[in-house]
Amino acid sequence: MKREEVVNFSAGPSVLPTEVLEIAGKELLNYNGSGMSVMEMSHRGKAYLEIFESAKSKLRAALSIPESHALLFLQGGASLQFSMVPMNLMRELGKGRADYAVTGNFSEIACKEARRYGVISVAGSSEDRNHTYIPKQPELRLDPAADYFYYCANNTVYGTEWQYVPETGGVPLCCDMSSNILSKPVDVSQYGIIFAGAQKNMAPAGLTVVIIDKDLAGREMACTPLMMSYRTMIEKDSMYNTPPCWNIYILGLVLDWLEKQGGVSGMERIKREKAALLYGYLDGSALFRACAEPESRSDMNVTFRTGSEETDAAFCKNAAAAGFTNLKGHRKVGGMRASIYNAMPVESVRRLVEFMKAFEVKNRV
Ligand SMILES: *Cc1c(COP(=O)(O)O)cnc(C)c1O
Protein backbone atom coordinates (compact mmCIF):
# COMPACT_ATOMS: atom_id res chain seq x y z
CA MET A 1 0.00 0.00 0.00
CA LYS A 2 1.05 3.59 -0.51
CA ARG A 3 1.34 5.85 2.54
CA GLU A 4 -1.58 7.94 1.24
CA GLU A 5 -3.79 4.85 1.21
CA VAL A 6 -3.20 3.99 4.86
CA VAL A 7 -4.73 5.61 7.91
CA ASN A 8 -2.70 4.30 10.81
CA PHE A 9 -4.54 4.18 14.14
CA SER A 10 -1.69 2.49 16.00
CA ALA A 11 -1.65 3.13 19.75
CA GLY A 12 2.13 3.31 19.79
CA PRO A 13 4.55 3.62 18.19
CA SER A 14 2.16 5.73 16.21
CA VAL A 15 1.79 8.01 13.24
CA LEU A 16 4.21 10.92 12.83
CA PRO A 17 3.52 13.99 10.68
CA THR A 18 4.42 13.19 7.06
CA GLU A 19 6.12 16.56 6.77
CA VAL A 20 8.48 15.60 9.62
CA LEU A 21 9.38 12.30 7.99
CA GLU A 22 10.01 14.07 4.69
CA ILE A 23 12.44 16.52 6.28
CA ALA A 24 14.17 13.70 8.17
CA GLY A 25 14.39 11.78 4.90
CA LYS A 26 15.95 14.69 3.05
CA GLU A 27 18.47 15.22 5.83
CA LEU A 28 19.14 11.54 6.46
CA LEU A 29 22.51 11.29 4.72
CA ASN A 30 23.72 14.84 5.12
CA TYR A 31 22.46 17.05 7.91
CA ASN A 32 22.67 20.74 7.14
CA GLY A 33 25.86 20.52 5.07
CA SER A 34 27.76 18.64 7.78
CA GLY A 35 28.37 15.69 5.46
CA MET A 36 27.00 13.39 8.16
CA SER A 37 23.73 11.94 9.30
CA VAL A 38 22.46 13.08 12.69
CA MET A 39 22.82 9.40 13.64
CA GLU A 40 26.54 9.56 12.99
CA MET A 41 27.44 12.70 14.94
CA SER A 42 29.14 13.06 18.27
CA HIS A 43 26.54 14.01 20.81
CA ARG A 44 29.04 16.53 22.17
CA GLY A 45 29.82 18.14 18.81
CA LYS A 46 28.64 21.61 17.86
CA ALA A 47 26.15 20.50 15.20
CA TYR A 48 24.42 18.07 17.52
CA LEU A 49 24.44 20.35 20.55
CA GLU A 50 22.53 22.89 18.51
CA ILE A 51 19.87 20.25 17.70
CA PHE A 52 19.74 19.23 21.36
CA GLU A 53 19.47 22.74 22.77
CA SER A 54 16.90 23.77 20.23
CA ALA A 55 14.70 20.71 20.92
CA LYS A 56 14.91 21.52 24.62
CA SER A 57 13.99 25.16 24.23
CA LYS A 58 11.16 24.35 21.79
CA LEU A 59 9.64 21.85 24.22
CA ARG A 60 10.08 24.28 27.11
CA ALA A 61 8.28 26.93 25.09
CA ALA A 62 5.52 24.59 23.85
CA LEU A 63 4.63 23.50 27.39
CA SER A 64 5.62 26.77 29.10
CA ILE A 65 7.91 24.84 31.44
CA PRO A 66 8.88 27.16 34.30
CA GLU A 67 12.49 27.68 35.46
CA SER A 68 11.69 25.71 38.62
CA HIS A 69 11.47 22.55 36.52
CA ALA A 70 14.23 20.64 34.73
CA LEU A 71 13.61 19.04 31.35
CA LEU A 72 15.31 15.69 30.79
CA PHE A 73 15.71 13.47 27.73
CA LEU A 74 16.08 9.91 29.03
CA GLN A 75 15.84 6.32 27.83
CA GLY A 76 14.19 3.16 29.12
CA GLY A 77 10.70 4.12 28.00
CA ALA A 78 7.92 5.40 30.19
CA SER A 79 8.17 2.04 31.96
CA LEU A 80 11.56 2.82 33.51
CA GLN A 81 9.90 5.81 35.18
CA PHE A 82 7.67 3.35 37.04
CA SER A 83 10.86 2.45 39.00
CA MET A 84 12.65 5.80 38.86
CA VAL A 85 9.75 7.67 40.44
CA PRO A 86 9.63 5.62 43.67
CA MET A 87 13.43 5.26 43.89
CA ASN A 88 13.89 9.02 43.64
CA LEU A 89 10.87 10.35 45.49
CA MET A 90 10.35 7.99 48.40
CA ARG A 91 12.03 9.10 51.51
CA GLU A 92 13.31 5.69 52.59
CA LEU A 93 13.50 2.22 51.06
CA GLY A 94 10.68 0.10 52.43
CA LYS A 95 9.26 2.92 54.53
CA GLY A 96 8.36 5.64 52.06
CA ARG A 97 4.67 6.10 51.31
CA ALA A 98 2.91 6.95 48.09
CA ASP A 99 -0.64 7.23 46.78
CA TYR A 100 -1.49 5.64 43.43
CA ALA A 101 -4.62 6.10 41.35
CA VAL A 102 -5.09 2.87 39.41
CA THR A 103 -7.19 3.68 36.36
CA GLY A 104 -5.81 1.33 33.75
CA ASN A 105 -3.07 -0.87 32.47
CA PHE A 106 -0.04 1.36 32.94
CA SER A 107 -0.94 2.82 36.33
CA GLU A 108 -1.53 -0.73 37.54
CA ILE A 109 1.96 -1.76 36.39
CA ALA A 110 3.46 1.38 37.92
CA CYS A 111 1.67 0.73 41.22
CA LYS A 112 2.89 -2.87 41.33
CA GLU A 113 6.46 -1.78 40.62
CA ALA A 114 6.35 0.92 43.33
CA ARG A 115 5.39 -1.69 45.94
CA ARG A 116 8.95 -3.04 45.64
CA TYR A 117 10.23 0.17 47.20
CA GLY A 118 7.72 1.37 49.74
CA VAL A 119 4.24 1.36 51.20
CA ILE A 120 1.69 2.02 48.49
CA SER A 121 -1.90 3.01 49.01
CA VAL A 122 -4.41 2.80 46.20
CA ALA A 123 -5.89 6.26 46.44
CA GLY A 124 -8.44 5.66 43.73
CA SER A 125 -9.38 2.88 41.36
CA SER A 126 -11.69 2.27 38.43
CA GLU A 127 -11.30 -1.49 38.49
CA ASP A 128 -14.88 -2.05 39.68
CA ARG A 129 -16.23 -0.93 36.30
CA ASN A 130 -13.42 -2.36 34.18
CA HIS A 131 -11.56 0.96 33.96
CA THR A 132 -14.29 2.68 31.95
CA TYR A 133 -14.19 5.82 34.09
CA ILE A 134 -11.95 8.12 36.12
CA PRO A 135 -12.68 8.52 39.84
CA LYS A 136 -13.83 11.98 40.86
CA GLN A 137 -11.84 14.19 43.21
CA PRO A 138 -14.04 13.53 46.31
CA GLU A 139 -13.61 9.79 45.73
CA LEU A 140 -9.81 9.94 46.09
CA ARG A 141 -8.52 8.68 49.44
CA LEU A 142 -5.53 10.90 50.00
CA ASP A 143 -2.70 10.39 52.48
CA PRO A 144 -1.50 13.87 53.49
CA ALA A 145 1.87 12.36 54.49
CA ALA A 146 2.46 10.58 51.17
CA ASP A 147 5.77 11.28 49.45
CA TYR A 148 3.87 11.73 46.18
CA PHE A 149 0.56 11.08 44.42
CA TYR A 150 0.77 9.16 41.16
CA TYR A 151 -1.69 8.99 38.26
CA CYS A 152 -1.77 8.33 34.54
CA ALA A 153 -3.41 11.24 32.70
CA ASN A 154 -4.61 9.25 29.72
CA ASN A 155 -5.31 5.53 29.79
CA THR A 156 -4.10 4.34 26.41
CA VAL A 157 -5.56 0.85 26.69
CA TYR A 158 -9.02 1.62 28.10
CA GLY A 159 -9.57 4.99 26.42
CA THR A 160 -10.21 7.16 29.46
CA GLU A 161 -8.63 10.50 30.35
CA TRP A 162 -8.52 12.58 33.51
CA GLN A 163 -10.52 15.73 32.91
CA TYR A 164 -9.14 17.41 36.01
CA VAL A 165 -5.82 17.77 37.81
CA PRO A 166 -6.08 16.03 41.20
CA GLU A 167 -5.86 18.34 44.19
CA THR A 168 -3.52 16.74 46.73
CA GLY A 169 -3.00 19.48 49.28
CA GLY A 170 0.72 19.89 48.82
CA VAL A 171 1.67 16.26 48.10
CA PRO A 172 3.77 16.31 44.89
CA LEU A 173 1.88 15.23 41.80
CA CYS A 174 3.53 12.67 39.58
CA CYS A 175 1.92 12.08 36.22
CA ASP A 176 2.39 9.69 33.30
CA MET A 177 1.41 11.76 30.25
CA SER A 178 2.78 9.35 27.65
CA SER A 179 -0.34 9.30 25.52
CA ASN A 180 -1.66 12.85 25.84
CA ILE A 181 1.36 15.12 26.27
CA LEU A 182 1.31 18.10 23.87
CA SER A 183 -2.39 17.58 23.13
CA LYS A 184 -3.48 20.49 25.33
CA PRO A 185 -1.94 23.15 27.57
CA VAL A 186 -0.87 22.01 31.05
CA ASP A 187 0.16 24.07 34.03
CA VAL A 188 3.52 22.41 34.63
CA SER A 189 4.01 24.29 37.91
CA GLN A 190 1.26 22.15 39.47
CA TYR A 191 3.35 19.01 39.00
CA GLY A 192 6.30 17.47 40.77
CA ILE A 193 7.04 15.17 37.85
CA ILE A 194 5.58 14.72 34.41
CA PHE A 195 6.96 11.97 32.23
CA ALA A 196 6.11 10.59 28.81
CA GLY A 197 7.44 7.97 26.43
CA ALA A 198 7.90 9.71 23.08
CA GLN A 199 6.30 7.17 20.77
CA LYS A 200 2.69 8.38 21.07
CA ASN A 201 2.74 12.12 20.54
CA MET A 202 6.36 13.18 20.14
CA ALA A 203 8.97 11.06 18.37
CA PRO A 204 10.06 7.47 17.72
CA ALA A 205 10.29 4.99 20.62
CA GLY A 206 13.46 5.22 22.68
CA LEU A 207 13.15 8.70 24.14
CA THR A 208 11.44 9.51 27.43
CA VAL A 209 10.74 13.10 28.34
CA VAL A 210 10.84 13.90 32.05
CA ILE A 211 9.88 17.27 33.52
CA ILE A 212 10.75 17.51 37.18
CA ASP A 213 10.56 20.14 39.88
CA LYS A 214 14.27 20.55 40.73
CA ASP A 215 13.44 20.63 44.43
CA LEU A 216 12.38 16.98 44.21
CA ALA A 217 15.71 15.79 42.82
CA GLY A 218 18.57 14.70 45.04
CA ARG A 219 16.75 12.56 47.57
CA GLU A 220 17.10 9.24 45.72
CA MET A 221 17.58 6.01 47.66
CA ALA A 222 21.21 5.07 48.21
CA CYS A 223 20.78 1.99 46.01
CA THR A 224 19.54 4.00 43.01
CA PRO A 225 21.67 3.27 39.93
CA LEU A 226 23.47 6.40 38.72
CA MET A 227 21.66 6.14 35.40
CA MET A 228 18.33 6.22 37.22
CA SER A 229 19.01 9.19 39.42
CA TYR A 230 17.26 12.40 38.40
CA ARG A 231 20.03 14.28 40.19
CA THR A 232 22.69 12.75 37.90
CA MET A 233 20.70 13.52 34.80
CA ILE A 234 19.97 17.10 35.85
CA GLU A 235 23.63 17.71 36.70
CA LYS A 236 24.76 16.22 33.39
CA ASP A 237 21.98 17.86 31.35
CA SER A 238 20.71 14.42 30.18
CA MET A 239 24.20 13.60 28.92
CA TYR A 240 25.58 11.39 31.66
CA ASN A 241 25.81 8.93 28.80
CA THR A 242 24.89 9.12 25.11
CA PRO A 243 21.32 10.40 24.84
CA PRO A 244 18.89 9.07 22.20
CA CYS A 245 20.25 11.58 19.67
CA TRP A 246 18.14 10.74 16.64
CA ASN A 247 14.88 10.71 18.59
CA ILE A 248 15.63 14.12 20.08
CA TYR A 249 16.29 15.45 16.59
CA ILE A 250 12.90 14.11 15.41
CA LEU A 251 11.24 15.63 18.47
CA GLY A 252 12.64 18.99 17.37
CA LEU A 253 11.07 18.55 13.94
CA VAL A 254 7.75 17.48 15.49
CA LEU A 255 7.82 20.62 17.65
CA ASP A 256 8.36 22.81 14.56
CA TRP A 257 5.33 21.11 13.01
CA LEU A 258 3.34 21.55 16.23
CA GLU A 259 4.14 25.27 16.27
CA LYS A 260 2.68 25.58 12.76
CA GLN A 261 -0.55 23.95 14.02
CA GLY A 262 -0.88 26.66 16.64
CA GLY A 263 1.08 24.99 19.44
CA VAL A 264 -0.65 23.09 22.20
CA SER A 265 -3.76 25.27 22.10
CA GLY A 266 -4.04 24.62 18.36
CA MET A 267 -3.60 20.92 19.06
CA GLU A 268 -6.32 21.06 21.70
CA ARG A 269 -8.78 22.59 19.23
CA ILE A 270 -7.95 20.00 16.58
CA LYS A 271 -8.12 17.02 18.94
CA ARG A 272 -11.53 18.19 20.22
CA GLU A 273 -12.76 18.30 16.64
CA LYS A 274 -11.49 14.77 15.92
CA ALA A 275 -12.88 13.33 19.16
CA ALA A 276 -16.25 15.03 18.63
CA LEU A 277 -16.51 13.53 15.13
CA LEU A 278 -15.88 10.02 16.36
CA TYR A 279 -17.79 10.07 19.67
CA GLY A 280 -20.62 11.97 18.00
CA TYR A 281 -21.02 9.19 15.48
CA LEU A 282 -20.62 6.42 18.11
CA ASP A 283 -23.30 7.95 20.33
CA GLY A 284 -25.80 7.94 17.49
CA SER A 285 -24.84 4.53 16.12
CA ALA A 286 -27.10 1.51 16.46
CA LEU A 287 -24.18 -0.86 15.84
CA PHE A 288 -21.17 0.58 17.67
CA ARG A 289 -20.89 2.03 21.13
CA ALA A 290 -18.11 3.82 22.97
CA CYS A 291 -16.63 1.87 25.91
CA ALA A 292 -15.66 4.75 28.20
CA GLU A 293 -18.22 6.64 30.26
CA PRO A 294 -18.96 10.03 28.64
CA GLU A 295 -17.36 12.32 31.23
CA SER A 296 -14.14 10.26 31.30
CA ARG A 297 -13.55 9.78 27.60
CA SER A 298 -10.11 10.09 26.10
CA ASP A 299 -9.60 12.41 23.17
CA MET A 300 -6.53 10.40 22.17
CA ASN A 301 -7.62 6.75 22.32
CA VAL A 302 -11.23 6.11 21.39
CA THR A 303 -12.33 2.62 22.44
CA PHE A 304 -15.54 1.14 21.05
CA ARG A 305 -17.24 -2.15 20.32
CA THR A 306 -20.29 -3.67 18.68
CA GLY A 307 -21.14 -6.14 21.42
CA SER A 308 -20.36 -9.11 19.18
CA GLU A 309 -16.83 -10.44 18.94
CA GLU A 310 -17.46 -11.74 15.44
CA THR A 311 -18.71 -8.37 14.22
CA ASP A 312 -15.74 -6.64 15.89
CA ALA A 313 -13.36 -8.99 14.09
CA ALA A 314 -15.18 -8.52 10.78
CA PHE A 315 -15.04 -4.77 11.21
CA CYS A 316 -11.28 -4.75 11.90
CA LYS A 317 -10.64 -7.01 8.91
CA ASN A 318 -12.75 -4.92 6.53
CA ALA A 319 -11.29 -1.70 7.87
CA ALA A 320 -7.71 -2.94 7.42
CA ALA A 321 -8.49 -3.97 3.84
CA ALA A 322 -9.73 -0.43 3.20
CA GLY A 323 -6.51 1.04 4.65
CA PHE A 324 -7.73 1.79 8.20
CA THR A 325 -5.08 -0.14 10.09
CA ASN A 326 -4.39 -0.98 13.74
CA LEU A 327 -7.97 -0.58 14.92
CA LYS A 328 -7.99 -3.78 16.95
CA GLY A 329 -8.35 -3.08 20.67
CA HIS A 330 -5.68 -4.02 23.20
CA ARG A 331 -5.67 -7.76 23.95
CA LYS A 332 -6.76 -7.01 27.53
CA VAL A 333 -10.03 -5.39 26.50
CA GLY A 334 -10.87 -6.53 22.96
CA GLY A 335 -13.18 -4.47 20.78
CA MET A 336 -11.69 -1.62 18.80
CA ARG A 337 -9.47 1.35 19.55
CA ALA A 338 -8.79 4.29 17.30
CA SER A 339 -5.74 6.18 18.50
CA ILE A 340 -6.07 9.69 17.16
CA TYR A 341 -2.93 11.36 18.41
CA ASN A 342 -1.68 14.81 17.38
CA ALA A 343 -0.31 13.69 14.01
CA MET A 344 -3.64 12.14 12.91
CA PRO A 345 -5.34 14.58 10.53
CA VAL A 346 -9.02 15.52 11.07
CA GLU A 347 -9.69 14.34 7.53
CA SER A 348 -8.53 10.80 8.40
CA VAL A 349 -11.00 10.63 11.28
CA ARG A 350 -13.75 11.87 8.97
CA ARG A 351 -12.86 9.09 6.53
CA LEU A 352 -13.02 6.52 9.32
CA VAL A 353 -16.47 7.72 10.36
CA GLU A 354 -17.69 7.47 6.75
CA PHE A 355 -16.32 3.93 6.58
CA MET A 356 -18.02 3.01 9.87
CA LYS A 357 -21.33 4.42 8.66
CA ALA A 358 -21.15 2.31 5.52
CA PHE A 359 -20.22 -0.76 7.59
CA GLU A 360 -23.15 -0.11 9.89
CA VAL A 361 -25.60 0.07 6.98
CA LYS A 362 -24.35 -3.28 5.68
CA ASN A 363 -24.41 -4.91 9.11
CA ARG A 364 -27.58 -3.50 10.56
CA VAL A 365 -29.26 -6.03 12.86
C1 LIG B 1 2.79 3.40 26.02
C2 LIG B 1 2.63 3.80 27.42
C3 LIG B 1 3.54 3.41 28.43
C4 LIG B 1 4.69 2.49 28.16
O1 LIG B 1 5.68 3.15 27.48
P1 LIG B 1 7.07 2.46 27.14
O2 LIG B 1 7.82 3.57 26.51
O3 LIG B 1 6.78 1.31 26.24
O4 LIG B 1 7.67 2.01 28.42
C5 LIG B 1 3.34 3.88 29.70
N1 LIG B 1 2.31 4.68 30.00
C6 LIG B 1 1.41 5.05 29.08
C7 LIG B 1 0.26 5.93 29.46
C8 LIG B 1 1.54 4.63 27.76
O5 LIG B 1 0.64 4.99 26.84
The ligand as a Gaussian input file, in Angstrom:
#p B3LYP/6-31G(d) Opt

LIG

0 1
 C        2.791000       3.397000      26.024000
 C        2.631000       3.800000      27.422000
 C        3.541000       3.408000      28.431000
 C        4.690000       2.492000      28.157000
 O        5.675000       3.147000      27.475000
 P        7.075000       2.459000      27.141000
 O        7.821000       3.566000      26.512000
 O        6.783000       1.314000      26.236000
 O        7.674000       2.008000      28.419000
 C        3.342000       3.882000      29.702000
 N        2.305000       4.680000      30.002000
 C        1.409000       5.053000      29.076000
 C        0.264000       5.935000      29.458000
 C        1.542000       4.625000      27.757000
 O        0.641000       4.995000      26.836000

